[in-house]
Amino acid sequence: MSLSSLSEQIQFLIAGYVLGDLDATEAAEFEQTMAADPAIAAEVVRMQHALEFSYAPIEATPPPELRSTILAAVAQPTPSAVPIPTPPPNCFSSPNQGCALESSVRDGSCCANRGARSQ
């Protein structure tokens, strides 16, 4: 019997049993159900193994040069952030003026600067 063929209630009980979430009465009743149904008992064992594996991952030894590589990367200076130009105070005062493009703010052709440039 596969997990998909077990009822949802049994699946919840298996999870609760494996995680230790059942109270003493529920656990005792579930153990009787497990004893009567080998498929449920097998699923409990499978879930316990999955839980144990998730908390005890396989240990791997990192390569010896990893520490020095990480420390060297952290020691490198990071490039400074490029400042974003701020629009003049009245740039967005009128929807008809529409200086929504950053380029118009950057090159000074923003609506707030138009009057000053044309004079």
N, C-alpha and C positions, 0 to 999 in steps of 0.2 A: 504494500500500500504506500503510495507516495503522499507527500505533504499536501498536494493539491486535492487529493481525494478525502483527506481528513476534514471533518467539519470545522467551521471557523471557531466554534466554542472549544473544541479539542485543541486547536492550534494555539488559542489564547492560554489554555491551561498548560500546554507544553511550555510555552514561553514563560509563563508565571512560575512554573515548577523549576525550570532551568535557572531562572534569574533569582529564585528564592523569594518570590513575591506572594506566594500562597500562604494563608494562615495555616495553623496546624491541622484544622479539620479539613480544609480544602486539599492540603498536601496528602493527608491520609486517604481521602476518597480517591484522589488522582492516582496514588500508588496502587490502589486496588484495581482501578481501570487499566493501569499499565500492566499489572500482573496478568490480567485477563486478555490483553490484546498485544501480541508481540510486535505488531507494526507500530503501535504507539510507543512501546518501550524502545524500539530501534530508532524512532524519530527523536526521542529524548536523548539518546546516546549521541546521535548525529548533531543535535543542537548544542549539547554540552561540549563536544569537540570543537565545533565552530566558535563557541564563546571562548574556550580556552585558547584557541589559536589567535583570536582577535586581541587578546590581552597579552599574549606571549609571542610577538612576531619573531621571525627568524633574525638572529643577530648577524650582522655583517661587519667585517673589519674594513674601515675606510682606508684608501691608499695612503701611504706615509706622507706624500707631498700635499695632501688636501689641506692640512692646517696652514702650512706656509702659503699656499695659493690663496686661501681665504683672507689671511692676515695681510698679504700683499695687496689684495683687491680693496680691502677696507682702508689701507693706508693711502691709496691714490686719492688725490684731491678731486672733488666732484665739480663739474662745471657749474658756474653760478647761473642762476635763473635769469632769463632775459626778461626785463621789466615790460609789462604790458602798458602801453600809453593810455592815459586816462583822457576822456574827451573833455573839452572845455565845458564849463558849468551849464551853459544854455544850449548845448548842441542838440539835445533831444526835446527842446521846448515845444516844437510844433510838428505834428505828423506830416505836414506838407514839406517841411524842410528835410526830413528823412536822412540823417547822416548815419545810417545804421552800418555802413561799411567801415571797417577798421581803417582801410587805406585812406579814407577822407579825413579821419582823425589824425593819422600818422603824418600825412603830407601837409596838414594845415588848411585843407580846403573845406573844412567843416563849416556848417552854416554860421556858427558863432564867429568864424574868422572871415566870412565872405565880405561883410561890410567893411572890415578893416582893410582887406586886400584891394577892394575896388576903389577905395578913396585915395 
